[in-house]
């Protein structure tokens, strides 16, 4: 227990103290995220190297609190993976990498975790009628899961505090689960990462003073991919609190970033575009177009993640397939509601019943008193 508390405190304090220094350096060197295209929601240049501060606090905490030799030998390879993803992210934040190079870097990280840390999904626990997987399917599924989760947090990082808030909740949920089941190294991993995210959110919550950049969002995805794969592999084997439908519960904890990424990727492929091509179809864009501000979007998504996490644990005994179906249905219902109301507003705008009022970064629809004007939001 002392390891866990010590790890969380170190990560929080170091990150909290390092980020102001990074803000000063970024401003002096003009290392900003500049709002140079219509997808950017901020109006002023903002430092974008917050992820490097998270990395320093997190890595220092892990190195000081976990004995790799005796407690968790695979953690030395986790640290190597964190270093690779850090350099991948920092280069993209400063110089901008192509999607293909980022994808190759993520495959390299996934390969390191599989072949050196032995982080592999070997059992589907009844999902689609599958149980034990052969090596080829195990490796393929694990690579797919790691790459998708990394990109999920990277792509949902579009509103102040959103990726950090979702990463904080998911890391905490996994950390608490491992703590209850006395898996101390993974509990330390989760709580340490939660500590650095909590410190970062102090500076990133709207109005943001710094962004995490790809350095931070890729790190959130990597840490959560490690936690959820370990959760799926060992969740049903613990004596204190076993999980009957581990893949479904893990999916529920990461529901928003995972389903939003898969939905957006599907839309882009159907439209004949690259899955990594930019657009304004993410769930935070839908909330913004409905009139939510940054804080409301973040808090709503964080609350939704808490609800789906609790619900997943509560209803785990209904079975893996049924629980996943219920979670997907809930997410798609939310998307339908957001799109339905958005379409109604657009129709009213065309008829001259509403107008656009963009006081902040999003477009807000308000009653129209002068029916001569009719504006549709930019989405």
C-alpha positions as a Markdown table, in Angstrom:
| # | Residue | x | y | z |
|---|---|---|---|---|
| 1 | Unk | 0.0 | 0.0 | 0.0 |
| 2 | Unk | 2.9 | 2.4 | 0.7 |
| 3 | Unk | 4.2 | 1.8 | -2.8 |
| 4 | Unk | 0.9 | 2.8 | -4.3 |
| 5 | Unk | 0.5 | 6.0 | -2.2 |
| 6 | Unk | 4.2 | 6.9 | -2.7 |
| 7 | Unk | 3.9 | 6.3 | -6.5 |
| 8 | Unk | 0.8 | 8.4 | -6.9 |
| 9 | Unk | 2.2 | 11.3 | -4.8 |
| 10 | Unk | 5.6 | 11.3 | -6.7 |
| 11 | Unk | 3.8 | 11.3 | -10.1 |
| 12 | Unk | 1.5 | 14.2 | -9.0 |
| 13 | Unk | 4.1 | 16.4 | -7.4 |
| 14 | Unk | 6.8 | 16.0 | -10.2 |
| 15 | Unk | 4.2 | 16.6 | -13.0 |
| 16 | Unk | 2.7 | 19.5 | -11.1 |
| 17 | Unk | 6.1 | 21.2 | -10.7 |
| 18 | Unk | 7.5 | 20.4 | -14.2 |
| 19 | Unk | 4.6 | 21.6 | -16.3 |
| 20 | Unk | 4.9 | 25.3 | -15.4 |
| 21 | Unk | 8.6 | 25.1 | -16.4 |
| 22 | Unk | 7.5 | 23.5 | -19.7 |
| 23 | Unk | 5.0 | 26.3 | -20.3 |
| 24 | Unk | 7.7 | 28.9 | -19.9 |
| 25 | Unk | 10.2 | 27.1 | -22.2 |
| 26 | Unk | 7.5 | 26.5 | -24.8 |
| 27 | Unk | 6.5 | 30.2 | -24.9 |
| 28 | Unk | 10.2 | 31.3 | -25.2 |
| 29 | Unk | 10.9 | 28.8 | -28.0 |
| 30 | Unk | 7.4 | 29.4 | -29.6 |
| 31 | Unk | 6.5 | 25.7 | -29.4 |
| 32 | Unk | 2.8 | 26.3 | -29.7 |
| 33 | Unk | -0.3 | 24.5 | -31.0 |
| 34 | Unk | -1.4 | 27.1 | -33.6 |
| 35 | Unk | -5.1 | 27.2 | -34.6 |
| 36 | Unk | -4.3 | 27.0 | -38.3 |
| 37 | Unk | -7.2 | 24.9 | -39.6 |
| 38 | Unk | -11.0 | 24.8 | -39.0 |
| 39 | Unk | -10.8 | 21.7 | -36.9 |
| 40 | Unk | -8.9 | 23.5 | -34.1 |
| 41 | Unk | -11.2 | 24.7 | -31.4 |
| 42 | Unk | -8.9 | 27.1 | -29.6 |
| 43 | Unk | -8.3 | 30.7 | -30.9 |
| 44 | Unk | -4.9 | 31.5 | -29.5 |
| 45 | Unk | -1.6 | 29.6 | -29.7 |
| 46 | Unk | -1.2 | 27.4 | -26.7 |
| 47 | Unk | 1.9 | 25.4 | -25.6 |
| 48 | Unk | 1.5 | 21.7 | -26.6 |
| 49 | Unk | 4.2 | 19.8 | -24.7 |
| 50 | Unk | 2.3 | 19.0 | -21.6 |
| 51 | Unk | 2.7 | 15.3 | -22.3 |
| 52 | Unk | 6.5 | 15.6 | -21.6 |
| 53 | Unk | 5.7 | 16.8 | -18.1 |
| 54 | Unk | 3.4 | 13.8 | -17.6 |
| 55 | Unk | 6.1 | 11.5 | -18.9 |
| 56 | Unk | 8.7 | 12.8 | -16.4 |
| 57 | Unk | 6.4 | 12.4 | -13.4 |
| 58 | Unk | 5.1 | 9.0 | -14.5 |
| 59 | Unk | 8.4 | 7.4 | -15.3 |
| 60 | Unk | 10.2 | 8.7 | -12.2 |
| 61 | Unk | 7.4 | 7.4 | -10.1 |
| 62 | Unk | 7.5 | 3.9 | -11.7 |
| 63 | Unk | 11.3 | 3.7 | -11.4 |
| 64 | Unk | 11.3 | 4.7 | -7.7 |
| 65 | Unk | 8.4 | 2.5 | -6.6 |
| 66 | Unk | 8.6 | -0.8 | -8.5 |
| 67 | Unk | 11.3 | -3.4 | -8.1 |
| 68 | Unk | 11.6 | -4.8 | -11.6 |
| 69 | Unk | 13.9 | -7.7 | -10.6 |
| 70 | Unk | 11.6 | -9.3 | -8.0 |
| 71 | Unk | 8.1 | -7.9 | -8.4 |
| 72 | Unk | 7.5 | -7.4 | -12.1 |
| 73 | Unk | 10.3 | -8.1 | -14.6 |
| 74 | Unk | 8.1 | -7.3 | -17.5 |
| 75 | Unk | 8.1 | -3.6 | -16.4 |
| 76 | Unk | 11.5 | -3.0 | -17.8 |
| 77 | Unk | 10.0 | -3.6 | -21.2 |
| 78 | Unk | 7.0 | -1.4 | -20.4 |
| 79 | Unk | 9.5 | 1.4 | -19.6 |
| 80 | Unk | 11.2 | 0.8 | -23.0 |
| 81 | Unk | 7.8 | 1.0 | -24.7 |
| 82 | Unk | 7.0 | 4.3 | -22.8 |
| 83 | Unk | 10.3 | 5.7 | -24.0 |
| 84 | Unk | 9.5 | 4.7 | -27.6 |
| 85 | Unk | 6.1 | 6.2 | -27.5 |
| 86 | Unk | 7.4 | 9.4 | -25.8 |
| 87 | Unk | 9.9 | 10.0 | -28.6 |
| 88 | Unk | 7.3 | 9.2 | -31.2 |
| 89 | Unk | 4.9 | 11.8 | -29.7 |
| 90 | Unk | 7.5 | 14.5 | -29.0 |
| 91 | Unk | 8.7 | 14.4 | -32.6 |
| 92 | Unk | 5.2 | 14.6 | -33.9 |
| 93 | Unk | 4.4 | 17.6 | -31.5 |
| 94 | Unk | 7.5 | 19.5 | -32.7 |
| 95 | Unk | 8.1 | 18.4 | -36.3 |
| 96 | Unk | 4.8 | 16.7 | -37.3 |
| 97 | Unk | 5.0 | 13.0 | -38.4 |
| 98 | Unk | 3.0 | 11.4 | -41.2 |
| 99 | Unk | 0.2 | 9.0 | -40.2 |
| 100 | Unk | 2.2 | 6.1 | -41.7 |
| 101 | Unk | 5.2 | 6.8 | -39.6 |
| 102 | Unk | 3.1 | 7.1 | -36.5 |
| 103 | Unk | 1.4 | 3.9 | -37.3 |
| 104 | Unk | 4.8 | 2.1 | -37.9 |
| 105 | Unk | 6.0 | 3.4 | -34.5 |
| 106 | Unk | 2.9 | 2.1 | -32.8 |
| 107 | Unk | 3.4 | -1.3 | -34.4 |
| 108 | Unk | 7.0 | -1.3 | -33.1 |
| 109 | Unk | 5.7 | -0.6 | -29.6 |
| 110 | Unk | 3.1 | -3.4 | -29.8 |
| 111 | Unk | 5.7 | -5.8 | -31.0 |
| 112 | Unk | 8.0 | -5.0 | -28.1 |
| 113 | Unk | 5.1 | -5.5 | -25.6 |
| 114 | Unk | 4.2 | -8.8 | -27.2 |
| 115 | Unk | 7.6 | -10.4 | -27.7 |
| 116 | Unk | 9.5 | -9.1 | -24.7 |
| 117 | Unk | 6.9 | -8.3 | -22.1 |
| 118 | Unk | 4.7 | -11.3 | -23.0 |
| 119 | Unk | 1.6 | -9.0 | -23.0 |
| 120 | Unk | -0.8 | -11.1 | -25.1 |
| 121 | Unk | -4.5 | -11.7 | -25.2 |
| 122 | Unk | -4.9 | -15.5 | -25.2 |
| 123 | Unk | -8.5 | -16.0 | -24.1 |
| 124 | Unk | -11.7 | -14.3 | -25.3 |
| 125 | Unk | -13.8 | -15.6 | -22.4 |
| 126 | Unk | -16.7 | -16.6 | -24.6 |
| 127 | Unk | -16.8 | -13.6 | -26.9 |
| 128 | Unk | -18.3 | -14.7 | -30.2 |
| 129 | Unk | -18.1 | -18.2 | -28.9 |
| 130 | Unk | -14.3 | -18.1 | -28.6 |
| 131 | Unk | -12.2 | -19.1 | -25.7 |
| 132 | Unk | -8.5 | -20.1 | -26.1 |
| 133 | Unk | -6.8 | -18.6 | -29.1 |
| 134 | Unk | -4.0 | -20.0 | -31.2 |
| 135 | Unk | -0.8 | -18.0 | -31.3 |
| 136 | Unk | -1.4 | -16.2 | -34.6 |
| 137 | Unk | -4.9 | -15.0 | -33.5 |
| 138 | Unk | -3.5 | -14.0 | -30.1 |
| 139 | Unk | -0.7 | -11.9 | -31.6 |
| 140 | Unk | -2.9 | -10.3 | -34.2 |
| 141 | Unk | -5.7 | -9.4 | -31.8 |
| 142 | Unk | -3.2 | -8.0 | -29.3 |
| 143 | Unk | -1.5 | -5.8 | -31.9 |
| 144 | Unk | -4.9 | -4.6 | -33.1 |
| 145 | Unk | -6.0 | -3.8 | -29.5 |
| 146 | Unk | -2.9 | -1.9 | -28.6 |
| 147 | Unk | -2.9 | 0.2 | -31.8 |
| 148 | Unk | -6.6 | 1.0 | -31.6 |
| 149 | Unk | -6.5 | 2.0 | -27.9 |
| 150 | Unk | -3.4 | 4.2 | -28.5 |
| 151 | Unk | -5.2 | 5.9 | -31.4 |
| 152 | Unk | -8.5 | 6.1 | -29.6 |
| 153 | Unk | -7.1 | 8.4 | -26.9 |
| 154 | Unk | -5.0 | 10.3 | -29.5 |
| 155 | Unk | -8.1 | 11.1 | -31.6 |
| 156 | Unk | -10.4 | 12.0 | -28.7 |
| 157 | Unk | -8.0 | 14.6 | -27.5 |
| 158 | Unk | -10.0 | 17.5 | -29.0 |
| 159 | Unk | -11.5 | 19.4 | -26.0 |
| 160 | Unk | -9.8 | 20.8 | -23.0 |
| 161 | Unk | -9.4 | 18.1 | -20.3 |
| 162 | Unk | -11.3 | 15.4 | -22.3 |
| 163 | Unk | -8.5 | 12.9 | -23.0 |
| 164 | Unk | -6.9 | 13.5 | -19.6 |
| 165 | Unk | -10.2 | 13.1 | -17.8 |
| 166 | Unk | -11.2 | 9.9 | -19.6 |
| 167 | Unk | -7.6 | 8.5 | -19.1 |
| 168 | Unk | -7.8 | 9.5 | -15.4 |
| 169 | Unk | -11.0 | 7.6 | -14.8 |
| 170 | Unk | -10.0 | 4.4 | -16.7 |
| 171 | Unk | -6.6 | 4.3 | -15.1 |
| 172 | Unk | -8.1 | 4.7 | -11.6 |
| 173 | Unk | -10.7 | 2.0 | -12.3 |
| 174 | Unk | -8.0 | -0.5 | -13.4 |
| 175 | Unk | -5.8 | 0.6 | -10.5 |
| 176 | Unk | -8.5 | 0.0 | -7.9 |
| 177 | Unk | -9.3 | -3.4 | -9.4 |
| 178 | Unk | -5.6 | -4.5 | -9.2 |
| 179 | Unk | -5.3 | -3.1 | -5.7 |
| 180 | Unk | -8.4 | -5.1 | -4.5 |
| 181 | Unk | -6.8 | -8.2 | -6.0 |
| 182 | Unk | -3.4 | -7.5 | -4.5 |
| 183 | Unk | -1.6 | -7.1 | -7.8 |
| 184 | Unk | 0.6 | -4.3 | -6.5 |
| 185 | Unk | 2.8 | -3.5 | -9.5 |
| 186 | Unk | -0.2 | -2.9 | -11.8 |
| 187 | Unk | -2.0 | -1.0 | -9.1 |
| 188 | Unk | 1.1 | 1.2 | -8.8 |
| 189 | Unk | 1.1 | 1.6 | -12.6 |
| 190 | Unk | -2.5 | 2.7 | -12.6 |
| 191 | Unk | -2.3 | 5.0 | -9.6 |
| 192 | Unk | 1.0 | 6.6 | -10.7 |
| 193 | Unk | -0.4 | 7.4 | -14.1 |
| 194 | Unk | -3.6 | 8.8 | -12.4 |
| 195 | Unk | -1.4 | 11.0 | -10.3 |
| 196 | Unk | 0.4 | 12.6 | -13.3 |
| 197 | Unk | -2.9 | 13.0 | -15.1 |
| 198 | Unk | -4.5 | 14.7 | -12.2 |
| 199 | Unk | -1.7 | 17.2 | -12.0 |
| 200 | Unk | -1.8 | 17.8 | -15.7 |
| 201 | Unk | -5.6 | 18.5 | -15.7 |
| 202 | Unk | -5.0 | 21.4 | -13.3 |
| 203 | Unk | -3.3 | 23.2 | -16.2 |
| 204 | Unk | -5.4 | 21.6 | -19.0 |
| 205 | Unk | -9.0 | 22.1 | -17.8 |
| 206 | Unk | -10.8 | 24.8 | -19.7 |
| 207 | Unk | -9.4 | 27.4 | -20.3 |
| 208 | Unk | -6.3 | 25.3 | -21.0 |
| 209 | Unk | -2.9 | 26.8 | -20.3 |
| 210 | Unk | -1.1 | 23.8 | -22.0 |
| 211 | Unk | -2.1 | 20.9 | -24.2 |
| 212 | Unk | -0.8 | 17.3 | -23.7 |
| 213 | Unk | 0.0 | 17.0 | -27.5 |
| 214 | Unk | 0.6 | 13.6 | -29.1 |
| 215 | Unk | 3.2 | 12.9 | -26.4 |
| 216 | Unk | 0.5 | 12.8 | -23.7 |
| 217 | Unk | -2.4 | 11.3 | -25.7 |
| 218 | Unk | -0.3 | 8.4 | -27.1 |
| 219 | Unk | 1.0 | 7.7 | -23.6 |
| 220 | Unk | -2.5 | 7.6 | -22.2 |
| 221 | Unk | -3.4 | 5.0 | -24.8 |
| 222 | Unk | -0.4 | 2.9 | -24.3 |
| 223 | Unk | -0.8 | 2.8 | -20.5 |
| 224 | Unk | -4.5 | 1.9 | -20.8 |
| 225 | Unk | -3.8 | -0.8 | -23.4 |
| 226 | Unk | -1.3 | -2.5 | -21.0 |
| 227 | Unk | -3.8 | -2.2 | -18.1 |
| 228 | Unk | -6.8 | -3.5 | -20.1 |
| 229 | Unk | -4.9 | -6.4 | -21.6 |
| 230 | Unk | -3.6 | -7.5 | -18.2 |
| 231 | Unk | -7.2 | -7.1 | -16.9 |
| 232 | Unk | -8.6 | -9.3 | -19.7 |
| 233 | Unk | -5.9 | -11.9 | -19.2 |
| 234 | Unk | -6.0 | -12.2 | -15.4 |
| 235 | Unk | -9.3 | -10.7 | -14.4 |
| 236 | Unk | -11.2 | -14.0 | -14.0 |
| 237 | Unk | -8.4 | -15.7 | -12.1 |
| 238 | Unk | -8.3 | -13.5 | -9.0 |
| 239 | Unk | -9.7 | -14.9 | -5.7 |
| 240 | Unk | -10.7 | -11.6 | -4.1 |
| 241 | Unk | -12.8 | -10.1 | -6.9 |
| 242 | Unk | -12.8 | -12.2 | -10.1 |
| 243 | Unk | -14.5 | -10.8 | -13.3 |
| 244 | Unk | -16.7 | -13.1 | -15.2 |
| 245 | Unk | -16.8 | -11.2 | -18.5 |
| 246 | Unk | -13.4 | -9.5 | -18.5 |
| 247 | Unk | -13.3 | -8.5 | -22.3 |
| 248 | Unk | -16.7 | -6.8 | -22.0 |
| 249 | Unk | -15.9 | -5.1 | -18.7 |
| 250 | Unk | -12.6 | -3.8 | -20.1 |
| 251 | Unk | -14.5 | -2.6 | -23.2 |
| 252 | Unk | -17.0 | -0.8 | -21.0 |
| 253 | Unk | -14.3 | 1.0 | -19.1 |
| 254 | Unk | -12.8 | 2.3 | -22.4 |
| 255 | Unk | -16.1 | 2.6 | -24.2 |
| 256 | Unk | -16.2 | 6.2 | -25.3 |
| 257 | Unk | -12.7 | 6.5 | -26.9 |
| 258 | Unk | -12.9 | 3.0 | -28.4 |
| 259 | Unk | -16.4 | 3.3 | -29.9 |
| 260 | Unk | -15.8 | 6.9 | -31.1 |
| 261 | Unk | -12.6 | 5.9 | -32.9 |
| 262 | Unk | -14.2 | 2.8 | -34.5 |
| 263 | Unk | -17.3 | 4.9 | -35.6 |
| 264 | Unk | -15.2 | 7.7 | -37.1 |
| 265 | Unk | -12.8 | 5.2 | -38.8 |
| 266 | Unk | -15.8 | 3.4 | -40.3 |
| 267 | Unk | -17.3 | 6.7 | -41.6 |
| 268 | Unk | -14.0 | 7.7 | -43.2 |
| 269 | Unk | -13.5 | 4.3 | -44.9 |
| 270 | Unk | -17.1 | 4.3 | -46.2 |
| 271 | Unk | -16.5 | 7.7 | -47.7 |
| 272 | Unk | -13.4 | 6.5 | -49.4 |
| 273 | Unk | -10.9 | 8.4 | -47.2 |
| 274 | Unk | -8.0 | 7.4 | -45.0 |
| 275 | Unk | -9.0 | 6.3 | -41.5 |
| 276 | Unk | -6.5 | 8.9 | -40.2 |
| 277 | Unk | -7.8 | 11.8 | -42.3 |
| 278 | Unk | -9.1 | 14.7 | -40.2 |
| 279 | Unk | -12.7 | 15.7 | -39.9 |
| 280 | Unk | -15.3 | 17.0 | -37.3 |
| 281 | Unk | -17.2 | 13.8 | -36.7 |
| 282 | Unk | -15.9 | 12.9 | -33.2 |
| 283 | Unk | -18.3 | 12.8 | -30.2 |
| 284 | Unk | -17.0 | 16.0 | -28.8 |
| 285 | Unk | -17.8 | 17.8 | -32.0 |
| 286 | Unk | -21.3 | 16.5 | -31.8 |
| 287 | Unk | -21.7 | 17.8 | -28.3 |
| 288 | Unk | -20.2 | 21.2 | -29.3 |
| 289 | Unk | -22.6 | 21.5 | -32.2 |
| 290 | Unk | -25.5 | 20.9 | -29.8 |
| 291 | Unk | -24.4 | 23.8 | -27.6 |
| 292 | Unk | -22.2 | 22.3 | -25.0 |
| 293 | Unk | -19.1 | 24.2 | -23.9 |
| 294 | Unk | -15.7 | 22.7 | -23.2 |
| 295 | Unk | -16.3 | 22.0 | -19.6 |
| 296 | Unk | -19.7 | 20.5 | -20.2 |
| 297 | Unk | -18.4 | 18.2 | -22.9 |
| 298 | Unk | -15.5 | 17.0 | -20.7 |
| 299 | Unk | -17.6 | 16.5 | -17.5 |
| 300 | Unk | -20.4 | 14.8 | -19.5 |
| 301 | Unk | -18.0 | 12.3 | -21.1 |
| 302 | Unk | -16.2 | 11.7 | -17.8 |
| 303 | Unk | -19.5 | 11.0 | -16.0 |
| 304 | Unk | -20.6 | 8.7 | -18.9 |
| 305 | Unk | -17.3 | 6.8 | -18.4 |
| 306 | Unk | -17.9 | 6.4 | -14.7 |
| 307 | Unk | -21.5 | 5.2 | -15.4 |
| 308 | Unk | -20.4 | 2.6 | -18.0 |
| 309 | Unk | -17.6 | 1.4 | -15.8 |
| 310 | Unk | -19.9 | 0.8 | -12.9 |
| 311 | Unk | -22.5 | -0.7 | -15.1 |
| 312 | Unk | -20.0 | -3.1 | -16.7 |
| 313 | Unk | -18.9 | -4.4 | -13.3 |
| 314 | Unk | -22.5 | -4.6 | -12.0 |
| 315 | Unk | -23.9 | -6.5 | -15.0 |
| 316 | Unk | -20.9 | -8.7 | -15.8 |
| 317 | Unk | -22.7 | -11.9 | -15.1 |
| 318 | Unk | -25.1 | -11.5 | -18.1 |
| 319 | Unk | -22.3 | -12.7 | -20.3 |
| 320 | Unk | -19.6 | -11.2 | -22.5 |
| 321 | Unk | -21.6 | -11.0 | -25.7 |
| 322 | Unk | -24.7 | -9.6 | -24.2 |
| 323 | Unk | -22.9 | -7.0 | -22.1 |
| 324 | Unk | -20.9 | -5.8 | -25.2 |
| 325 | Unk | -24.0 | -5.6 | -27.2 |
| 326 | Unk | -25.7 | -3.5 | -24.5 |
| 327 | Unk | -22.7 | -1.2 | -24.3 |
| 328 | Unk | -22.5 | -0.7 | -28.1 |
| 329 | Unk | -26.3 | -0.1 | -28.2 |
| 330 | Unk | -26.0 | 2.5 | -25.5 |
| 331 | Unk | -23.2 | 4.4 | -27.3 |
| 332 | Unk | -25.0 | 4.3 | -30.7 |
| 333 | Unk | -28.2 | 5.5 | -29.0 |
| 334 | Unk | -26.3 | 8.5 | -27.6 |
| 335 | Unk | -24.8 | 9.3 | -31.1 |
| 336 | Unk | -28.3 | 9.0 | -32.6 |
| 337 | Unk | -29.7 | 11.5 | -30.1 |
| 338 | Unk | -26.9 | 13.9 | -30.7 |
| 339 | Unk | -27.2 | 13.7 | -34.5 |
| 340 | Unk | -31.0 | 13.8 | -34.4 |
| 341 | Unk | -31.2 | 17.0 | -32.3 |
| 342 | Unk | -28.4 | 18.4 | -34.5 |
| 343 | Unk | -30.4 | 17.7 | -37.6 |
| 344 | Unk | -33.5 | 19.3 | -36.1 |
| 345 | Unk | -31.5 | 22.5 | -35.3 |
| 346 | Unk | -30.2 | 22.6 | -38.9 |
| 347 | Unk | -33.7 | 22.2 | -40.3 |
| 348 | Unk | -34.9 | 25.0 | -38.1 |
| 349 | Unk | -32.0 | 27.1 | -39.1 |
| 350 | Unk | -32.9 | 26.7 | -42.8 |
| 351 | Unk | -36.4 | 27.7 | -42.0 |
| 352 | Unk | -35.2 | 30.8 | -40.2 |
| 353 | Unk | -36.1 | 29.7 | -36.7 |
| 354 | Unk | -32.7 | 29.6 | -35.1 |
| 355 | Unk | -29.3 | 31.3 | -35.6 |
| 356 | Unk | -25.7 | 30.5 | -34.8 |
| 357 | Unk | -24.1 | 32.3 | -31.9 |
| 358 | Unk | -20.4 | 31.3 | -31.5 |
| 359 | Unk | -19.3 | 33.1 | -28.4 |
| 360 | Unk | -16.7 | 30.4 | -27.6 |
| 361 | Unk | -14.9 | 27.8 | -29.8 |
| 362 | Unk | -18.1 | 25.9 | -30.6 |
| 363 | Unk | -21.2 | 26.9 | -32.5 |
| 364 | Unk | -24.2 | 27.5 | -30.2 |
| 365 | Unk | -27.8 | 27.6 | -31.6 |
| 366 | Unk | -30.1 | 30.1 | -30.0 |
| 367 | Unk | -33.7 | 31.3 | -30.7 |
| 368 | Unk | -33.9 | 33.7 | -33.7 |
| 369 | Unk | -35.8 | 36.9 | -33.2 |
| 370 | Unk | -34.8 | 38.4 | -36.5 |
| 371 | Unk | -36.0 | 35.7 | -39.0 |
| 372 | Unk | -34.1 | 37.2 | -41.9 |
| 373 | Unk | -31.0 | 35.4 | -40.9 |
| 374 | Unk | -30.5 | 31.7 | -41.1 |
| 375 | Unk | -27.1 | 30.1 | -40.4 |
| 376 | Unk | -26.2 | 26.5 | -40.2 |
| 377 | Unk | -23.3 | 25.3 | -38.0 |
| 378 | Unk | -20.0 | 24.5 | -39.7 |
| 379 | Unk | -20.2 | 20.8 | -39.1 |
